[in-house]
Amino acid sequence: MPQRSRLAALIGLIALLLPQIASAHITSTGSGGFAAGFEHPLSGYDHFLAMFSVGLWGAQMGGRRVWSLPVTFPMIMVIGGIVGILGIPFPGVEIGIALSIIVLGLAIAAKWKPQEWVSLAIIAVFGFYHGYAHGAELPMAADPADYAIGFVLATGFIHVIGVGVGLVLNPIWNGRFSQILGLLAAIVGFGFLALALGYMHSQLEFLNSGLHIFGT
């Protein structure tokens, strides 16, 4: 495919992507059904970046991983979502989500191509974290099945965007554009990690102050 055609295809993908970015953190999940589940991955930069990076990394590595990574991530998300819906405690979710963006971004930036089972294990761990976050935020009156179907389909949609962008960019300039996107994602991920660590610090301070009130 000529470079002009690739760039035109990329512009088309970005045009599809922009409305979702513009609506980030604006959509409502009050209905708790399919629409809420579909909107949720599209309504947070952290979820979006991680899922986009999964597709981009799979496209960068090529071969079977173009589809095995995007398929594995939502499958494990469902398991994490069920654990979150059941209210089973799972520590460090926000930190895990931030780390998913950092690790995936750096993997893309470094053009890291580990053995397939290693890449799938990484995807599975981070998929669980993201799934748990979706499940834990499910409104009590929601339909869990419809909600789960919604966020799995939305996740697949974001993966497709990541794969598409990767397939367009990888042949250009020896794939350096994809590496730059990965590096930018990792930088944003460090910002999310700082926020997550700050939140945990504030929670620990609150807990300590409460213990002091009771004289412990």
C-alpha positions as CSV (number, residue, x, y, z in Angstrom):
1,M,0.0,0.0,0.0
2,P,1.5,3.4,-0.9
3,Q,2.3,5.7,2.0
4,R,-0.3,8.3,0.9
5,S,-3.0,5.5,1.1
6,R,-1.7,4.4,4.5
7,L,-1.9,8.0,5.8
8,A,-5.4,8.4,4.4
9,A,-6.5,5.2,6.1
10,L,-4.9,6.5,9.4
11,I,-6.8,9.8,9.1
12,G,-10.0,7.9,8.7
13,L,-9.3,5.8,11.8
14,I,-8.5,9.0,13.8
15,A,-11.8,10.5,12.6
16,L,-13.6,7.5,14.1
17,L,-11.6,7.8,17.2
18,L,-12.0,11.5,18.0
19,P,-15.7,11.5,19.0
20,Q,-14.9,8.8,21.6
21,I,-12.0,10.8,23.0
22,A,-14.1,13.9,23.1
23,S,-16.8,12.2,25.1
24,A,-14.4,10.8,27.7
25,H,-15.7,11.0,31.3
26,I,-19.0,12.5,30.1
27,T,-21.1,9.5,29.4
28,S,-23.4,8.2,32.1
29,T,-23.5,4.7,33.4
30,G,-26.7,5.1,35.3
31,S,-28.8,2.7,33.2
32,G,-26.3,-0.1,34.0
33,G,-27.3,-2.1,30.9
34,F,-25.7,-2.8,27.5
35,A,-25.3,0.9,26.7
36,A,-23.6,1.6,30.0
37,G,-21.2,-1.3,29.5
38,F,-20.4,-0.2,26.0
39,E,-19.8,3.4,27.0
40,H,-17.6,2.7,30.0
41,P,-14.4,1.6,28.2
42,L,-14.8,4.6,25.9
43,S,-15.3,7.0,28.7
44,G,-11.9,6.8,30.4
45,Y,-8.5,7.6,29.0
46,D,-6.9,4.9,31.1
47,H,-9.1,2.1,29.8
48,F,-9.0,3.4,26.3
49,L,-5.2,3.7,26.1
50,A,-4.6,0.2,27.5
51,M,-7.0,-1.4,25.1
52,F,-5.7,0.6,22.2
53,S,-2.1,-0.5,23.1
54,V,-3.1,-4.1,23.2
55,G,-4.2,-3.9,19.5
56,L,-1.2,-1.8,18.6
57,W,1.3,-4.2,20.2
58,G,-0.4,-7.2,18.6
59,A,-0.1,-5.5,15.1
60,Q,3.5,-4.6,15.8
61,M,4.4,-8.2,16.6
62,G,2.4,-9.6,13.8
63,G,1.5,-13.2,13.0
64,R,-1.0,-14.9,15.2
65,R,-0.7,-12.3,17.9
66,V,-2.6,-9.8,15.8
67,W,-5.7,-11.6,16.9
68,S,-4.6,-13.7,19.9
69,L,-3.9,-10.7,22.1
70,P,-7.2,-8.8,21.3
71,V,-9.1,-12.0,21.9
72,T,-7.5,-12.9,25.2
73,F,-7.8,-9.5,26.8
74,P,-11.7,-9.3,26.8
75,M,-12.0,-13.0,27.7
76,I,-10.0,-12.4,30.9
77,M,-11.8,-9.1,31.4
78,V,-15.1,-11.1,31.8
79,I,-13.5,-13.1,34.6
80,G,-12.3,-9.9,36.3
81,G,-15.7,-8.3,35.8
82,I,-17.4,-11.2,37.5
83,V,-15.0,-10.9,40.5
84,G,-15.7,-7.2,40.6
85,I,-19.5,-7.6,40.4
86,L,-19.4,-10.1,43.3
87,G,-17.6,-7.5,45.4
88,I,-14.6,-9.8,46.1
89,P,-11.8,-7.5,47.4
90,F,-8.8,-7.1,45.0
91,P,-6.1,-4.6,46.0
92,G,-4.3,-2.1,43.8
93,V,-6.7,-2.0,40.9
94,E,-6.0,1.6,39.9
95,I,-2.2,0.9,40.1
96,G,-2.6,-2.2,38.0
97,I,-4.5,-0.2,35.3
98,A,-1.8,2.5,35.3
99,L,0.9,-0.2,35.0
100,S,-0.9,-1.8,32.1
101,I,-0.5,1.4,30.1
102,I,3.1,1.8,31.1
103,V,4.1,-1.8,30.4
104,L,2.3,-2.0,27.1
105,G,3.5,1.4,26.0
106,L,7.1,0.6,26.8
107,A,6.8,-2.8,25.0
108,I,5.6,-1.0,21.9
109,A,8.3,1.7,22.2
110,A,11.0,-1.0,22.5
111,K,9.5,-3.2,19.8
112,W,9.6,-6.0,22.3
113,K,8.5,-9.4,20.9
114,P,8.6,-12.0,23.7
115,Q,7.4,-15.6,23.3
116,E,3.7,-15.7,22.7
117,W,2.8,-17.2,26.1
118,V,4.6,-14.3,27.8
119,S,2.7,-11.7,25.9
120,L,-0.6,-13.5,26.5
121,A,0.2,-13.8,30.3
122,I,0.9,-10.0,30.4
123,I,-2.4,-9.3,28.5
124,A,-4.3,-11.7,30.8
125,V,-3.1,-10.0,34.0
126,F,-3.9,-6.5,32.8
127,G,-7.2,-7.7,31.3
128,F,-8.2,-8.9,34.8
129,Y,-7.5,-5.6,36.3
130,H,-9.5,-3.7,33.7
131,G,-12.4,-6.2,34.0
132,Y,-12.4,-5.9,37.8
133,A,-12.7,-2.1,37.5
134,H,-15.6,-2.4,35.1
135,G,-17.4,-5.0,37.3
136,A,-16.8,-3.1,40.6
137,E,-18.3,0.1,39.1
138,L,-21.5,-1.7,37.9
139,P,-24.6,0.0,39.4
140,M,-26.5,-2.2,41.8
141,A,-29.7,-2.1,39.7
142,A,-27.9,-3.0,36.5
143,D,-28.2,-6.0,34.3
144,P,-24.8,-7.7,34.7
145,A,-25.1,-9.8,31.6
146,D,-26.0,-6.9,29.3
147,Y,-23.4,-4.7,30.9
148,A,-20.6,-7.4,30.4
149,I,-21.6,-7.9,26.8
150,G,-21.4,-4.1,26.3
151,F,-18.0,-3.6,27.7
152,V,-16.6,-6.7,25.9
153,L,-17.8,-5.4,22.5
154,A,-16.5,-1.9,23.2
155,T,-13.1,-3.4,24.2
156,G,-13.1,-5.3,20.9
157,F,-13.9,-2.2,19.0
158,I,-10.9,-0.3,20.6
159,H,-8.6,-3.3,19.9
160,V,-9.6,-3.2,16.3
161,I,-8.7,0.5,16.2
162,G,-5.3,-0.3,17.7
163,V,-4.7,-3.1,15.3
164,G,-5.8,-0.9,12.4
165,V,-3.5,2.0,13.4
166,G,-0.6,-0.5,13.9
167,L,-1.1,-2.1,10.5
168,V,-1.1,1.3,8.8
169,L,1.9,2.7,10.7
170,N,4.2,-0.3,11.0
171,P,5.4,-0.3,7.3
172,I,6.1,3.5,7.5
173,W,9.5,4.7,8.7
174,N,10.4,1.2,10.0
175,G,7.5,1.3,12.5
176,R,8.9,4.2,14.4
177,F,5.5,6.0,14.4
178,S,4.1,3.1,16.4
179,Q,7.0,3.2,18.8
180,I,6.4,6.9,19.3
181,L,2.7,6.2,20.1
182,G,3.8,3.6,22.6
183,L,6.2,6.0,24.3
184,L,3.5,8.6,24.6
185,A,1.1,6.1,26.1
186,A,3.7,5.1,28.6
187,I,4.3,8.7,29.6
188,V,0.6,9.2,30.2
189,G,0.6,5.9,32.1
190,F,3.1,7.3,34.5
191,G,0.8,10.2,35.1
192,F,-2.0,7.8,36.0
193,L,0.3,5.9,38.2
194,A,1.2,9.1,40.1
195,L,-2.5,9.8,40.6
196,A,-3.2,6.2,41.8
197,L,-0.3,6.3,44.2
198,G,-1.5,9.7,45.5
199,Y,-5.0,8.3,46.0
200,M,-3.6,5.4,48.0
201,H,-1.5,7.7,50.1
202,S,-4.5,9.8,50.9
203,Q,-6.5,6.7,51.9
204,L,-3.7,5.5,54.2
205,E,-3.5,9.0,55.8
206,F,-7.3,8.9,56.4
207,L,-7.0,5.4,57.9
208,N,-4.2,6.5,60.2
209,S,-6.1,9.6,61.4
210,G,-9.1,7.3,62.1
211,L,-6.9,5.0,64.2
212,H,-5.5,7.9,66.1
213,I,-9.0,9.1,67.0
214,F,-9.6,5.7,68.6
215,G,-6.3,5.9,70.4
216,T,-4.6,3.1,68.5
